[in-house]
Amino acid sequence: MSEMPNPSVFAHATALATAAVPDERAAIGCVVSIAGASSRLLLDRDSIARIEAHPDPVVSSAGQVGGQIKVRLGSQWLIATIRRLSLGDLNSPWIEADIDFLGEGDQERLTGKLYNFRRGVTRYPLPGCEAFPVTTADLKQIYAADTVAHIEIGNVYPTHDVRAALYIDALLGKHFALVGSTGTGKSTSAALILHKICQLAPEGHIVMIDPHGEYASAFRTNGAIYDVTNLQMPYWLMNFEEHCEVFLTTAGADRQLDADILAKCLLAARAKNRVGQEIAKLTVDAPIPYLLSDLTNLITQEMGKMDRAGDTAPYLRLKTKIDEVKADPRYGFMFSGMLVADTMSTFLSRVFRMPGDGKPISIVDVSGVPSEITSVVVAVLARMTFDFAIWSRNEPQRPILLVCEEAHRYIPSGRNTTSAVGRILSRIAKEGRKYGVSLGLITQRPSDLEEGVLSQCGTIIAMRLNNERDQAFVRAAMPEGAKSFLDSIPALRNRECIVCGEGVAIPIRVSFDSLDENKRPASGDPVFSQLWRDTGGEDSIIHRTVMRWRAQGK
């Protein structure tokens, strides 16, 4: 049995139930208790039943979980979202509703319409204040973004004409995350957002790490596409930590011994270059070109100084691994003998789109990179982005957006992130915005991300999540005002999302715009029922596949 309101409030709510006009001008309930941002209403069941037939879909959904209501407070409107509904007594004419206040706006004297909406509430209503349904006209005022730089990504649910805008400076200035289970339209939605950003800033600087080769087809006309055939990322750009991940094969005390030898020989190899000789205090992390042959020769020389044969084991391990990498054609995009020239400026210019020439995004397809060094390649790209921002602080600022698809691969959950890529992406999440580096994380398994990284994202775009662990993880990262939307995440349709955080005025449910076929990523699922009807040519298919397999090429 629900607790009855005091007599005066009960009488007031009874009067509301007799309202004959089933439209947005009639109150549908009243406030009965205030507890800060989360408060409670009594909604009249008859009034709710009447507005459900209203032609405005926003008004008709005002009495539902996720629906929005407004409370009059003097000359202001307070906007709130319904988080929970309960009926204490089947015979009661009242529905109890828990609400979350989102913001406030001014009320026009003559018409009572909402204008000048802003996030946050400066003062709360008293019990007894009337509650009214929010209208489509109200939502247009709430989500109006004419005065700030923004991109429009779809329509506010359940409307067909209220546009959902992301505030671009807040979105990128404090990082963002796009999460959703496989098959929800996550890749297409990511492509839509990036296309909109490219349209807004055709001379921008965006780097996207594409682990599956999906996005090249979506950005051929307005982006630069790099893969193992044309990336040409010199090995000497790696810092010492990244060198260790590639060249060291041991663990424990042996690994530390091998690392000490590599550090000494690598520093000497960098010092042999003319550029290195011009630097007074050269460090092993400095991106100075060197020859792999110089490195192996130096290791051989150090090995010759050993008195006993047993002492040469670490040197032989290092030399063997370096020779193995040099000889493997799969590593040619990075460890080729053609990549010894000082091309650092050219590489940064190409990948960071400086100048962009109307193609502001670089799609770095790492699907052809050997799995053993994929994380190192991503680490180098991420670290180069961060280091460039740090070392260019005295220059005219050129902010860079780094987008990482399948982010849970590189920043796995666990208190200790041991990989170079995990450490640099975690650092960008924590410090990047100070230096003009924005991070966009895209993942289907947010619960597998390192603890705390998702909470560094100022804007969260959550599509349908089927896994309860993922739902709980996203729920913990979302701000208080988004609680009313959380329970709808498992029930979202494809290409729908909940957006909350700095990039939007208030938390919203959005139906994404459709995207032209030539702008979509190649992420469609195979149609088994159709493809299994195709027959013929299997011998040729297998032969060509085997040839590519053996050549380790696409």
C-alpha positions as CSV (number, residue, x, y, z in Angstrom):
1,M,0.0,0.0,0.0
2,S,1.5,3.4,-1.0
3,E,1.6,6.1,1.5
4,M,-1.2,8.7,1.0
5,P,-0.2,12.4,0.6
6,N,-1.4,14.9,3.2
7,P,-5.0,16.0,2.8
8,S,-4.2,19.4,1.1
9,V,-2.0,17.8,-1.5
10,F,-4.6,15.0,-2.0
11,A,-7.4,17.5,-2.5
12,H,-5.2,19.4,-5.0
13,A,-4.5,16.3,-7.0
14,T,-8.2,15.3,-7.0
15,A,-9.0,18.7,-8.6
16,L,-6.5,18.0,-11.3
17,A,-8.2,14.7,-12.2
18,T,-11.4,16.6,-13.2
19,A,-9.5,18.6,-15.9
20,A,-11.6,18.2,-19.1
21,V,-9.0,19.3,-21.6
22,P,-6.7,16.4,-22.4
23,D,-3.8,18.5,-23.7
24,E,-0.5,19.9,-22.5
25,R,-2.1,22.8,-20.8
26,A,-3.7,20.6,-18.2
27,A,-1.7,19.4,-15.1
28,I,-1.3,15.7,-14.9
29,G,0.0,15.5,-11.3
30,C,1.8,17.3,-8.5
31,V,5.0,17.1,-6.5
32,V,4.6,15.3,-3.2
33,S,8.2,15.0,-2.0
34,I,11.5,16.7,-2.7
35,A,14.9,15.0,-2.2
36,G,17.3,17.1,-4.3
37,A,17.6,16.1,-8.0
38,S,15.6,12.9,-7.3
39,S,12.0,13.7,-6.2
40,R,8.5,12.1,-6.3
41,L,5.3,13.0,-8.1
42,L,1.7,11.8,-7.9
43,L,0.3,11.4,-11.4
44,D,-3.4,11.2,-12.0
45,R,-4.2,7.9,-13.8
46,D,-7.2,9.4,-15.7
47,S,-5.1,12.4,-16.9
48,I,-2.3,10.0,-18.1
49,A,-4.9,7.9,-19.9
50,R,-6.2,11.0,-21.7
51,I,-2.9,12.4,-22.8
52,E,-1.8,9.0,-24.2
53,A,-4.2,9.8,-27.1
54,H,-2.7,13.2,-27.7
55,P,-1.4,13.7,-31.3
56,D,2.0,15.1,-30.1
57,P,4.1,12.0,-29.4
58,V,6.1,13.8,-26.7
59,V,3.0,14.7,-24.8
60,S,1.5,11.2,-25.2
61,S,4.7,9.7,-23.7
62,A,4.9,12.1,-20.7
63,G,3.4,9.5,-18.3
64,Q,5.9,6.7,-19.2
65,V,9.3,5.8,-17.9
66,G,11.8,7.9,-19.8
67,G,9.1,10.5,-20.5
68,Q,9.6,14.1,-19.6
69,I,7.5,16.5,-17.5
70,K,7.8,20.1,-16.4
71,V,7.0,21.6,-13.1
72,R,6.0,25.3,-12.7
73,L,8.0,27.2,-10.2
74,G,7.2,30.9,-10.2
75,S,8.2,32.3,-13.6
76,Q,10.3,29.2,-14.4
77,W,9.8,25.7,-15.7
78,L,11.8,22.8,-14.2
79,I,12.4,19.9,-16.6
80,A,12.5,16.4,-15.2
81,T,12.6,12.8,-16.6
82,I,10.5,10.0,-15.1
83,R,12.8,7.3,-13.8
84,R,10.4,4.9,-12.1
85,L,6.6,4.3,-11.8
86,S,4.8,2.4,-9.2
87,L,1.2,1.7,-8.2
88,G,0.8,1.0,-4.5
89,D,-2.9,0.1,-4.6
90,L,-4.7,-1.2,-7.7
91,N,-7.7,0.9,-6.7
92,S,-5.8,4.0,-6.2
93,P,-6.3,6.9,-8.7
94,W,-2.7,7.9,-8.4
95,I,0.6,6.6,-9.9
96,E,3.7,7.3,-7.9
97,A,6.6,8.6,-10.1
98,D,10.3,9.0,-9.2
99,I,11.8,11.8,-11.3
100,D,15.2,13.3,-11.9
101,F,15.4,17.1,-12.5
102,L,17.6,17.9,-15.5
103,G,17.4,21.7,-16.0
104,E,15.4,24.8,-16.0
105,G,14.1,27.4,-18.4
106,D,12.1,30.7,-18.3
107,Q,8.4,30.9,-18.9
108,E,6.9,33.4,-21.2
109,R,4.3,35.6,-19.4
110,L,1.5,35.4,-22.0
111,T,1.9,32.0,-23.5
112,G,3.6,30.1,-20.8
113,K,6.1,28.6,-23.3
114,L,9.5,27.5,-22.3
115,Y,12.6,29.4,-23.5
116,N,16.2,30.0,-22.4
117,F,16.8,26.5,-21.2
118,R,20.0,25.7,-19.2
119,R,21.3,22.6,-17.6
120,G,21.1,22.3,-13.8
121,V,18.5,23.5,-11.2
122,T,19.1,26.5,-9.0
123,R,16.1,25.9,-6.7
124,Y,13.7,23.1,-6.2
125,P,9.9,23.2,-6.1
126,L,7.8,22.7,-2.9
127,P,5.4,19.8,-2.5
128,G,2.1,20.7,-4.2
129,C,3.6,22.3,-7.3
130,E,1.8,21.2,-10.5
131,A,3.4,19.0,-13.1
132,F,2.6,19.2,-16.8
133,P,3.7,17.2,-19.9
134,V,6.6,18.4,-22.0
135,T,5.7,19.2,-25.6
136,T,7.6,18.9,-28.9
137,A,7.9,22.7,-28.9
138,D,9.5,22.5,-25.4
139,L,12.0,19.9,-26.7
140,K,12.9,22.1,-29.6
141,Q,13.9,24.8,-27.1
142,I,15.7,22.4,-24.8
143,Y,17.8,20.9,-27.7
144,A,18.3,24.1,-29.7
145,A,22.0,24.3,-30.6
146,D,22.0,27.3,-32.9
147,T,24.5,29.3,-30.8
148,V,27.2,26.7,-30.5
149,A,29.2,24.6,-32.9
150,H,27.4,21.3,-33.3
151,I,26.6,18.3,-35.5
152,E,23.2,16.8,-35.9
153,I,23.1,13.0,-35.7
154,G,19.4,12.1,-35.7
155,N,16.0,12.8,-34.1
156,V,15.1,12.9,-30.4
157,Y,12.9,9.9,-29.6
158,P,9.9,9.8,-29.9
159,T,9.8,12.8,-32.3
160,H,10.3,13.0,-36.0
161,D,11.4,16.6,-36.3
162,V,13.3,17.5,-33.1
163,R,17.0,17.2,-34.1
164,A,19.5,15.7,-31.7
165,A,22.7,17.7,-31.7
166,L,26.2,17.0,-30.3
167,Y,28.1,20.0,-29.1
168,I,31.4,19.4,-30.9
169,D,33.7,21.3,-28.6
170,A,32.4,19.7,-25.5
171,L,32.3,16.3,-27.2
172,L,35.9,16.4,-28.3
173,G,37.3,18.5,-25.5
174,K,36.5,15.9,-22.9
175,H,36.7,12.6,-24.9
176,F,33.7,10.4,-25.9
177,A,32.8,6.7,-26.0
178,L,30.5,4.8,-28.3
179,V,29.4,1.5,-26.9
180,G,27.0,-1.2,-28.1
181,S,26.7,-4.9,-28.7
182,T,27.5,-6.4,-32.1
183,G,24.8,-6.0,-34.6
184,T,23.3,-2.8,-33.2
185,G,24.6,-0.5,-36.0
186,K,27.6,0.7,-34.0
187,S,30.1,0.9,-36.9
188,T,27.6,2.7,-39.1
189,S,26.8,5.1,-36.3
190,A,30.5,5.8,-35.7
191,A,30.9,6.5,-39.4
192,L,27.9,8.9,-39.3
193,I,29.4,10.9,-36.4
194,L,32.9,11.0,-38.1
195,H,31.3,12.1,-41.4
196,K,29.5,14.9,-39.7
197,I,32.7,16.0,-37.9
198,C,34.5,16.0,-41.3
199,Q,31.7,18.1,-42.9
200,L,31.9,20.6,-40.0
201,A,35.7,20.8,-40.1
202,P,37.1,19.8,-43.5
203,E,40.6,20.9,-42.4
204,G,40.5,19.0,-39.1
205,H,42.9,16.3,-37.9
206,I,41.5,12.9,-37.2
207,V,43.3,9.5,-36.9
208,M,41.2,6.4,-36.7
209,I,42.6,3.0,-35.8
210,D,40.6,0.4,-37.8
211,P,41.3,-3.2,-36.7
212,H,39.0,-4.9,-39.2
213,G,39.4,-2.9,-42.4
214,E,35.8,-1.8,-42.2
215,Y,36.1,2.0,-42.6
216,A,38.2,2.4,-45.7
217,S,35.1,2.0,-48.0
218,A,33.3,4.7,-46.0
219,F,35.9,7.5,-46.2
220,R,37.5,7.0,-49.7
221,T,36.2,10.4,-50.9
222,N,37.0,12.5,-47.8
223,G,39.8,10.6,-46.0
224,A,43.3,9.2,-46.5
225,I,43.5,5.4,-46.3
226,Y,46.6,3.7,-44.9
227,D,47.4,-0.1,-44.6
228,V,50.4,-2.3,-44.7
229,T,50.9,-1.5,-48.4
230,N,51.4,2.3,-47.9
231,L,51.7,3.1,-44.2
232,Q,55.5,3.1,-44.2
233,M,55.9,3.6,-40.5
234,P,59.7,3.6,-39.7
235,Y,60.7,1.2,-36.9
236,W,63.0,3.8,-35.4
237,L,60.0,5.9,-34.4
238,M,59.5,3.3,-31.6
239,N,60.6,4.4,-28.1
240,F,62.6,2.0,-25.9
241,E,59.5,0.4,-24.3
242,E,58.0,-0.4,-27.7
243,H,61.4,-1.8,-28.9
244,C,61.3,-4.1,-25.9
245,E,57.8,-5.4,-26.8
246,V,59.0,-6.3,-30.3
247,F,62.6,-7.6,-29.7
248,L,62.5,-9.2,-26.2
249,T,61.3,-12.8,-25.9
250,T,62.0,-13.5,-22.2
251,A,60.5,-12.7,-18.8
252,G,61.6,-12.0,-15.3
253,A,65.3,-11.5,-14.6
254,D,66.3,-12.6,-18.1
255,R,64.1,-9.9,-19.6
256,Q,65.7,-7.2,-17.5
257,L,69.1,-8.4,-18.6
258,D,68.1,-8.4,-22.3
259,A,66.6,-4.9,-21.9
260,D,69.8,-3.5,-20.4
261,I,71.8,-4.8,-23.4
262,L,69.2,-3.5,-25.9
263,A,69.1,0.0,-24.3
264,K,72.9,0.3,-24.5
265,C,73.2,-0.8,-28.1
266,L,70.1,1.1,-29.2
267,L,71.4,4.3,-27.8
268,A,74.8,3.7,-29.5
269,A,73.0,3.0,-32.8
270,R,71.0,6.2,-32.7
271,A,74.2,8.1,-31.8
272,K,75.8,7.0,-35.1
273,N,73.2,9.0,-37.1
274,R,74.1,12.6,-38.0
275,V,70.9,13.9,-36.4
276,G,71.8,12.1,-33.2
277,Q,75.3,13.5,-33.2
278,E,73.8,17.0,-33.2
279,I,71.9,16.4,-29.9
280,A,73.9,17.1,-26.7
281,K,72.0,14.7,-24.4
282,L,70.6,11.9,-26.6
283,T,68.2,9.5,-25.0
284,V,67.2,6.0,-26.0
285,D,63.6,7.2,-26.6
286,A,64.5,9.9,-29.0
287,P,63.1,9.2,-32.5
288,I,66.4,9.3,-34.3
289,P,66.9,7.1,-37.4
290,Y,69.3,4.2,-37.1
291,L,70.2,1.1,-39.1
292,L,69.1,-2.3,-37.9
293,S,72.4,-3.6,-39.2
294,D,74.2,-1.1,-36.9
295,L,72.1,-2.4,-34.0
296,T,72.9,-6.0,-34.6
297,N,76.6,-5.2,-35.2
298,L,76.8,-3.4,-31.9
299,I,75.2,-6.4,-30.2
300,T,77.8,-8.6,-31.8
301,Q,80.6,-6.4,-30.6
302,E,79.3,-6.4,-27.0
303,M,78.9,-10.2,-27.2
304,G,82.6,-10.4,-28.2
305,K,83.6,-8.8,-24.9
306,M,82.1,-11.7,-22.9
307,D,84.6,-14.1,-21.3
308,R,82.4,-17.2,-21.1
309,A,80.1,-18.7,-23.7
310,G,77.2,-18.9,-21.3
311,D,77.3,-15.1,-21.0
312,T,76.5,-14.7,-24.7
313,A,72.9,-16.1,-24.5
314,P,71.1,-12.8,-24.1
315,Y,73.0,-11.3,-27.0
316,L,72.2,-14.2,-29.2
317,R,68.5,-14.0,-28.3
318,L,68.4,-10.3,-29.2
319,K,70.3,-10.7,-32.5
320,T,68.3,-13.7,-33.6
321,K,65.0,-11.9,-32.9
322,I,66.1,-8.8,-34.8
323,D,67.3,-10.9,-37.8
324,E,64.0,-12.8,-37.7
325,V,61.9,-9.6,-37.9
326,K,64.1,-8.1,-40.6
327,A,63.6,-11.2,-42.8
328,D,59.9,-11.6,-42.3
329,P,58.1,-9.9,-45.3
330,R,54.9,-9.3,-43.1
331,Y,56.9,-6.7,-41.2
332,G,58.1,-4.9,-44.3
333,F,55.7,-1.9,-43.8
334,M,57.7,-1.1,-40.7
335,F,61.1,-2.8,-40.7
336,S,62.0,-2.5,-44.4
337,G,65.5,-1.4,-45.2
338,M,63.9,1.4,-47.3
339,L,62.6,3.1,-44.1
340,V,66.0,4.3,-42.8
341,A,65.8,7.9,-44.1
342,D,64.7,10.8,-41.8
343,T,61.0,10.8,-42.9
344,M,59.5,11.7,-39.6
345,S,58.1,15.1,-40.7
346,T,56.6,13.5,-43.8
347,F,55.0,10.7,-41.8
348,L,53.4,13.0,-39.3
349,S,52.1,15.3,-42.0
350,R,50.5,12.4,-43.8
351,V,48.9,10.6,-40.9
352,F,47.8,13.8,-39.0
353,R,46.5,15.4,-42.2
354,M,48.6,18.6,-41.9
355,P,47.5,20.1,-44.2
356,G,44.3,18.1,-44.7
357,D,43.5,19.2,-48.3
358,G,39.8,18.7,-47.5
359,K,40.4,15.1,-46.3
360,P,40.6,15.5,-42.5
361,I,40.6,11.9,-41.5
362,S,43.2,9.2,-41.7
363,I,41.9,5.6,-41.6
364,V,44.8,3.4,-40.4
365,D,43.8,-0.2,-41.3
366,V,45.8,-2.5,-39.1
367,S,43.9,-5.7,-40.1
368,G,46.9,-6.8,-42.2
369,V,49.5,-6.1,-39.5
370,P,50.8,-9.4,-37.9
371,S,48.9,-9.9,-34.6
372,E,52.2,-10.1,-32.7
373,I,52.9,-6.4,-33.3
374,T,49.4,-4.9,-33.8
375,S,49.4,-3.5,-30.3
376,V,52.9,-2.0,-30.9
377,V,51.8,-0.3,-34.1
378,V,48.7,1.2,-32.3
379,A,51.0,2.2,-29.4
380,V,53.3,4.1,-31.7
381,L,50.5,5.9,-33.5
382,A,48.9,6.9,-30.1
383,R,52.1,8.0,-28.6
384,M,53.2,10.0,-31.6
385,T,49.8,11.8,-31.4
386,F,50.3,12.6,-27.7
387,D,54.0,13.5,-28.0
388,F,53.3,15.7,-31.0
389,A,50.8,17.6,-28.9
390,I,53.3,18.0,-26.0
391,W,56.3,19.1,-28.1
392,S,54.2,21.6,-30.2
393,R,52.8,23.5,-27.3
394,N,54.7,26.7,-28.3
395,E,53.3,26.4,-31.8
396,P,49.8,27.4,-33.2
397,Q,47.7,24.6,-31.7
398,R,46.4,21.8,-34.0
399,P,44.1,19.6,-31.9
400,I,43.9,15.9,-33.0
401,L,41.1,13.4,-32.5
402,L,42.3,9.8,-32.1
403,V,39.5,7.3,-32.6
404,C,40.1,3.7,-31.4
405,E,37.8,1.0,-32.6
406,E,37.7,-2.2,-30.5
407,A,39.2,-0.2,-27.7
408,H,38.9,-3.1,-25.2
409,R,41.6,-4.9,-27.1
410,Y,44.2,-2.2,-26.3
411,I,43.0,-1.0,-22.8
412,P,42.0,-4.2,-21.2
413,S,40.5,-4.3,-17.7
414,G,42.7,-4.9,-14.7
415,R,44.5,-2.7,-12.3
416,N,47.9,-3.0,-13.9
417,T,48.1,-2.2,-17.6
418,T,51.3,-3.8,-18.7
419,S,51.4,-3.1,-22.5
420,A,52.7,0.1,-24.0
421,V,49.5,0.7,-25.9
422,G,47.4,0.4,-22.7
423,R,49.6,2.8,-20.9
424,I,49.6,5.5,-23.6
425,L,45.9,5.3,-24.2
426,S,45.2,5.5,-20.5
427,R,47.4,8.5,-20.3
428,I,45.6,10.2,-23.2
429,A,42.3,9.6,-21.5
430,K,43.6,11.3,-18.3
431,E,45.7,14.1,-19.7
432,G,45.1,14.4,-23.4
433,R,42.6,17.2,-23.3
434,K,45.2,19.5,-21.6
435,Y,47.3,19.2,-24.7
436,G,44.6,19.2,-27.4
437,V,44.3,15.4,-27.9
438,S,40.8,14.1,-28.0
439,L,40.1,10.3,-27.6
440,G,37.1,8.5,-29.1
441,L,36.6,5.0,-27.8
442,I,34.4,2.5,-29.7
443,T,33.8,-0.9,-28.1
444,Q,31.2,-3.7,-27.9
445,R,32.5,-4.8,-24.5
446,P,32.8,-1.8,-22.2
447,S,33.2,-4.0,-19.1
448,D,36.5,-5.3,-20.6
449,L,38.0,-1.8,-20.7
450,E,40.5,-0.7,-18.0
451,E,38.7,0.5,-14.9
452,G,38.4,4.2,-14.9
453,V,39.0,4.9,-18.6
454,L,35.3,5.0,-19.5
455,S,34.7,7.4,-16.6
456,Q,37.2,9.8,-18.3
457,C,34.9,10.2,-21.3
458,G,32.8,13.3,-20.9
459,T,30.2,12.0,-23.3
460,I,28.8,8.5,-23.5
461,I,26.8,7.3,-26.5
462,A,25.3,4.0,-25.5
463,M,23.5,1.7,-28.0
464,R,21.9,-1.6,-27.0
465,L,23.9,-3.7,-24.7
466,N,22.8,-7.3,-24.2
467,N,25.4,-8.3,-21.5
468,E,24.5,-7.5,-17.9
469,R,28.1,-6.8,-17.0
470,D,28.4,-4.3,-19.8
471,Q,25.2,-2.6,-18.7
472,A,26.4,-2.3,-15.1
473,F,29.7,-0.9,-16.3
474,V,28.1,1.8,-18.4
475,R,25.5,2.5,-15.7
476,A,28.4,3.3,-13.2
477,A,30.0,5.7,-15.7
478,M,26.8,7.6,-16.5
479,P,26.0,10.8,-14.7
480,E,23.1,10.9,-12.2
481,G,20.7,12.7,-14.5
482,A,20.8,9.8,-16.9
483,K,19.4,7.2,-14.5
484,S,15.9,7.4,-16.0
485,F,17.4,6.2,-19.4
486,L,19.5,3.3,-18.1
487,D,16.8,0.7,-18.0
488,S,16.0,1.3,-21.7
489,I,19.5,0.4,-22.9
490,P,18.7,-3.3,-23.3
491,A,15.5,-2.5,-25.2
492,L,16.9,0.0,-27.7
493,R,16.3,-0.8,-31.3
494,N,19.1,-0.9,-33.9
495,R,20.6,2.5,-34.7
496,E,19.2,4.0,-31.5
497,C,21.2,5.2,-28.5
498,I,21.2,7.1,-25.3
499,V,23.5,10.1,-25.2
500,C,24.5,11.7,-22.0
501,G,27.3,14.0,-20.7
502,E,29.0,17.1,-21.8
503,G,28.2,16.8,-25.5
504,V,24.4,17.2,-25.1
505,A,22.1,19.7,-23.3
506,I,20.5,16.9,-21.3
507,P,20.5,13.1,-21.6
508,I,18.5,12.0,-24.7
509,R,17.4,9.0,-26.6
510,V,18.3,9.4,-30.3
511,S,17.3,7.6,-33.5
512,F,20.3,7.9,-35.8
513,D,20.0,9.3,-39.3
514,S,20.4,6.9,-42.1
515,L,23.8,7.0,-44.0
516,D,24.3,6.8,-47.8
517,E,25.5,3.4,-49.0
518,N,28.8,4.7,-50.2
519,K,29.5,6.3,-46.7
520,R,28.9,3.1,-44.7
521,P,31.6,0.9,-43.4
522,A,32.0,-2.7,-44.8
523,S,30.6,-4.2,-41.6
524,G,27.5,-6.1,-42.9
525,D,26.9,-9.6,-41.6
526,P,26.9,-12.5,-44.2
527,V,23.4,-13.6,-45.3
528,F,23.8,-17.3,-44.8
529,S,20.4,-18.2,-46.3
530,Q,21.4,-16.5,-49.6
531,L,25.2,-17.2,-49.7
532,W,24.8,-20.9,-49.1
533,R,22.7,-21.2,-52.2
534,D,25.7,-20.1,-54.4
535,T,27.7,-22.9,-55.8
536,G,30.5,-23.3,-58.3
537,G,34.1,-22.2,-58.5
538,E,35.1,-23.6,-55.1
539,D,38.4,-25.1,-56.4
540,S,39.5,-21.6,-57.7
541,I,38.4,-20.0,-54.4
542,I,40.5,-22.4,-52.4
543,H,43.5,-22.2,-54.7
544,R,43.5,-18.3,-54.6
545,T,43.0,-18.4,-50.9
546,V,45.9,-20.8,-50.3
547,M,48.2,-18.6,-52.5
548,R,47.4,-15.5,-50.5
549,W,47.7,-17.5,-47.2
550,R,51.2,-18.7,-48.1
551,A,52.3,-15.3,-49.3
552,Q,50.8,-13.8,-46.1
553,G,49.2,-11.1,-48.2
554,K,45.7,-9.9,-49.0
